[in-house]
């Protein structure tokens, strides 16, 4: 293939001429690229607005949720002793509480065994229940211990290996899930088996009966040493702590719990105790206005962020003639207007509060909202009226509360067929058309460049021949003139 260099034959700057002609052909591409940049900016702007509308929807949903206005707060004069939580089922109230006893688990321990010594063979039967009398109820005249089995079935654990140690027995007890935990304690004297109820409360006491292969279930030899059954005279293990319920009084009325939590004493209220009290603890239950106030503040902040974004995107500055990304965009302007009408409108009819300004949330000259703390404090003292103003829901009617209407509006514009989906789809279609147009201009200019290079190549060749002929003729004329002279 020959090597060509346009312009060599004619002396013309063919590359420069073609480049300038192709540049003229590509001029529409620059406009299309500017247009593409604008479309990309608009797509990004609508993405930002969509995110902020979603945030506003979240904040409006909190205000429109009735339970958020029914939250109750529990106060305690001694939070180290008694704390509480409340559901919406609780009612405002106050009472005093005294704690005389904390729940605990039963525990018992064996005598000392030689380290690694065998404990004997047979089986241990473990059952949960409640003990009374004896060491369990010291003030009862009849001292014989009595065991009342609970609902859980008895668990039998076989100890069959002659060389089973306390550690192996403890492992079998723990694996049996019998409602007790076993631990081996080692010291200078040897090993002891410690057994403790897994749960607290009087009904979580335990009895351990030994079926000793040595034939005597109550002696101090073999497996009998791990029994705990004072009712039947088998005391291989010694009681170290009896099982107890938590005992307390509420306004002088006795209540008890198998653990340190009272869930049924007062409707909607859970009380947790941590220590015995030396004096009454005053408990108060009232509406929690802090949560509602925080929700209002968060809504105002979310609306202001959205309003500022829309103002920036749709602005026109006559001083420097600068424009926002969505300046002149009717969809954005319409959205801005609709939001201001919603937020500036009335709440549910017939309520104590008609508009946001009635509760201390007022429009400013820039379209933002500002909270009047004093006025809002006064409104927060009327949580039921605020609940009606924000959260009334009458299936999309004009009787809906303000937050309900804003929540529903946001759901509509964010929906699959809503404003944002439609607008995004429209811009994306414009982006695709623009990309296709750019490609067409690029392809057309490339073809035009090829055509021009071919045309100027032929012209260059022709001019080269003419130039050579001209040189030849001039040479011949010169020779003829020299010969004639």
WOVENZI-V582331 format. One record per residue. PHI is phi in degrees with one decimal (NA if undefined). Layout:
# WOVENZI-V582331
((PHI) (PHI))
This chain:
# WOVENZI-V582331
((NA) (-73.2) (-97.3) (-117.0) (-139.9) (-52.7) (102.3) (-64.9) (-74.9) (-102.8) (86.3) (-76.4) (-84.6) (-62.1) (-60.7) (-67.2) (-62.8) (-64.0) (-58.8) (-69.5) (-65.4) (-68.2) (-60.4) (-62.9) (-65.6) (-92.0) (-55.1) (-60.7) (-64.2) (-61.9) (-64.1) (-65.5) (-67.7) (-63.0) (-61.9) (-64.0) (-62.1) (-66.2) (-64.5) (-63.3) (-65.1) (-66.8) (-62.0) (-65.2) (-62.8) (-69.0) (-64.2) (-65.0) (-63.1) (-60.6) (-63.3) (-72.7) (-64.4) (-62.7) (-66.6) (-63.5) (-61.3) (-60.7) (-68.5) (-66.2) (-61.7) (-61.9) (-71.0) (-85.3) (-85.0) (-61.0) (-64.3) (-69.8) (-97.4) (-112.1) (-64.3) (-110.0) (-113.4) (-114.1) (-112.4) (-138.7) (-75.6) (-144.2) (-70.1) (-73.9) (-104.9) (-140.0) (-130.5) (-149.8) (-131.9) (-135.1) (-101.1) (-67.5) (-75.2) (-73.2) (-121.3) (-56.9) (-163.5) (-152.4) (-159.9) (-111.2) (-136.4) (-125.4) (-114.3) (-103.4) (-156.7) (-100.5) (-62.7) (-150.5) (-96.0) (-75.0) (-142.4) (-148.6) (-136.5) (-88.2) (-73.0) (-76.3) (-109.8) (-64.5) (-59.4) (77.1) (-73.9) (-72.3) (-104.5) (108.5) (-126.5) (137.7) (-147.1) (-116.1) (-108.9) (-111.5) (-139.8) (-92.0) (173.1) (-117.8) (-98.2) (-142.9) (65.5) (55.6) (-65.6) (-82.1) (-136.0) (-60.5) (-87.6) (-88.5) (-60.9) (-75.7) (-85.1) (-74.2) (-68.6) (-131.4) (-113.7) (-109.4) (-59.2) (-86.3) (-77.3) (-68.3) (-70.2) (-67.4) (-114.7) (-106.4) (-122.0) (-85.4) (-116.3) (-106.9) (-80.1) (-65.4) (-103.3) (-63.3) (-100.2) (-59.0) (-62.4) (-69.8) (-64.7) (-59.6) (-63.6) (-67.9) (-63.0) (-66.3) (-73.8) (-80.6) (50.6) (-90.5) (92.6) (-132.1) (-116.6) (-116.8) (-138.6) (-101.1) (-103.2) (-112.4) (-144.6) (-63.0) (-79.9) (146.1) (-123.7) (-131.3) (-95.6) (-109.4) (-122.9) (-139.0) (-61.9) (-70.4) (-122.4) (-93.5) (108.7) (-57.2) (-80.2) (-102.1) (-67.2) (-137.4) (-125.8) (-121.9) (-105.8) (-101.5) (-104.6) (-84.4) (-66.9) (-80.5) (89.7) (-124.9) (-90.8) (-130.8) (-90.4) (-108.6) (-131.0) (62.5) (-69.1) (-59.0) (-67.9) (-108.1) (-84.3) (-142.6) (-150.4) (-59.5) (-61.4) (-110.7) (73.9) (-111.4) (-128.5) (-62.7) (-94.2) (-101.4) (-66.8) (-108.8) (-161.8) (-87.2) (-75.2) (-140.8) (-89.8) (-77.5) (-112.9) (-151.7) (-128.4) (-118.1) (52.1) (87.2) (-94.4) (-73.0) (-134.7) (-146.0) (-145.4) (-73.6) (-130.1) (-99.7) (-122.5) (-109.4) (-108.3) (-114.2) (-65.4) (-134.0) (-53.9) (75.8) (-122.7) (-116.5) (-112.6) (-121.4) (-106.8) (-127.0) (-160.6) (-69.2) (-99.2) (-93.8) (-150.0) (-58.9) (-102.4) (-88.5) (-111.2) (-122.7) (-125.9) (-149.9) (-61.3) (-92.8) (-83.9) (-62.6) (-65.5) (-63.9) (-63.5) (-62.1) (-66.2) (-64.7) (-61.6) (-64.9) (-63.7) (-60.4) (-63.6) (-66.5) (-63.8) (-63.1) (-61.7) (-67.3) (-62.2) (-65.3) (-63.3) (-64.5) (-62.5) (-67.5) (-71.6) (-104.3) (-73.3) (-137.8) (-103.3) (-66.5) (-63.8) (-114.6) (58.1) (-83.2) (-129.6) (-80.6) (-57.3) (-112.2) (-62.8) (82.8) (-79.3) (-63.4) (-66.2) (-65.5) (-64.0) (-64.1) (-63.8) (-59.8) (-65.9) (-63.9) (-64.5) (-65.5) (-67.6) (-63.7) (-70.4) (-87.1) (-80.2) (-92.6) (-84.4) (-61.5) (-67.2) (85.4) (-87.9) (-70.6) (-109.1) (-98.8) (-134.7) (-58.6) (-62.0) (-68.5) (-105.8) (99.0) (-112.8) (-121.9) (-73.0) (-106.4) (-62.9) (-87.8) (90.2) (-79.3) (-102.9) (-135.2) (-94.9) (-90.1) (-58.5) (-64.2) (-68.5) (-68.6) (-57.1) (-65.9) (-70.1) (-65.4) (-74.2) (-125.5) (-61.8) (-67.5) (-67.1) (-65.4) (-58.6) (-65.8) (-62.3) (-91.5) (-111.0) (-55.1) (-136.0) (-118.1) (57.3) (77.4) (-94.0) (-69.7) (-87.1) (-63.4) (-70.1) (-59.6) (-64.6) (-64.0) (-66.0) (-66.2) (-59.0) (-67.6) (-61.5) (-62.3) (-60.8) (-67.1) (-72.5) (-92.6) (-67.8) (-60.6) (-112.6) (-81.8) (-55.3) (-69.6) (-64.2) (-65.3) (-66.7) (-62.0) (-63.4) (-64.6) (-66.8) (-62.5) (-64.9) (-64.8) (-62.2) (-64.9) (-62.3) (-63.2) (-62.4) (-64.0) (-64.4) (-61.4) (-64.8) (-64.6) (-63.6) (-62.8) (-64.5) (-63.8) (-67.9) (-66.4) (-64.4) (-64.6) (-64.3) (-62.6) (-62.8) (-65.0) (-62.2) (-67.2) (-64.1) (-70.1) (-65.0) (-66.2) (-63.0) (-61.6) (-65.2) (-63.3) (-64.3) (-63.6) (-64.9) (-60.8) (-65.0) (-65.3) (-63.3) (-61.8) (-64.1) (-63.9) (-62.5) (-61.3) (-65.1) (-65.7) (-62.7) (-63.5) (-62.2) (-61.7) (-66.1) (-68.7) (-68.0) (-65.7) (-73.1))
